[in-house]
Amino acid sequence: MNFGLFGTNKRIANLVITDTAIRYADLKTESPLTLHSCGEKLLPQGVIADGKIIEYDTLAMILEECISDWGIKKQQVRFIAPSTSIIVKRMLVPADIREDELKGYLFMEIGTSIHLPFEDPLFDVVLLGEKEDKQEILLVASPEEVIHSYRDILDEVKLKPVAADISPLALYRYFYHQDMVKSTDHEMLLQFDEKLLTISIFHNNQPIFLRPISLQGDLELSDHAEVENASLLFLEDTFKEIEKVISFYKYSLNKGEVNVNKVILTGDHPDLTEIEEILKKRLDVPVHKSPEDYALDARGQSVPSQFDLAIGLALKEVL
């Protein structure tokens, strides 16, 4: 997996495949941020569930339609690894291990001194600094079978997958481009999609924490518009979980010394505006929603916020 925040300048197609949609973005210029093209194809329910491909043949057929419609036949592509399969762990390793030896050391230790909730992981590692006479690292891991299932289906439809990324990094890259984030801050990204919330926290331009939360059920807030504070009926437990994560980050991870000082909200959830208003009332932290008019398409029209993730993936070409 290639999880670097910054990337190369080679032009590559960028695909985001979720439980509900396939999205594509092709970057034209960095400043102003303009796309050659972008596209979206909604998926029938059950084709992908919790990030796992369930109906392989159906997804392959839909991908072939997208490839034809978007003109990306046989192109190299990046894709987003499902957040439901990603583990992020901060840990300490001996100080005498060189940075270029870290992957080899972790390969030997995973399954013995380092335990993950799955076998055969693909992983990347980021060196965070020194702590307690050791090196502090960030381990980002995912089950090999999940990553390979996406790689294999992209191979099947004659695309050429060259890198996997994780959604928090791609989104952070997009917000970095907008000057919405600072390395000195402790920033929480809330990616509210229709069926999944991905919570991540960044500091020093690195992901420190990641937790996916399934949004169960098909209840929509608009179905209960006649009820005051109707959104709490469905998302109350989710809001409580966000509050718990903020508390955990402050007291368990940082001994009360630092706190989340900014929240950035994005995603394709149909009730994102209502969610923003509720979070502003509940959290003692500034809440910002991704702007709708930052990226433009080839006609000069604003690109909807559901493409934030695909654009962040595309920005690996220029940052």
Secondary structure, 3 states (H helix, E strand, C coil): CCCCCCCCCCCCEEEEECCCEEEEEEEEECCCCEEEEEEEEECCCCCEECCEECCHHHHHHHHHHHHHHHCCCCCEEEEEECHHHCEEEEEEEECCCCHHHHHHHHHHHECCCECCCCCCEEEEEEEEEEECCEEEEEEEEEEHHHHHHHHHHHHHCCCEEEEEEEHHHHHHHHHHHCCCCCCCCCEEEEEECCCEEEEEEEECCEEEEEEEEECCCCCCHHHHCCCCCCHHHHHHHHHHHHHHHHHHHHHHHCCCCCCCCEEEEECCCCCHHHHHHHHHHHCCCCEEECCCCCCECCCCCECCHHHHHHHHHHHHHCC
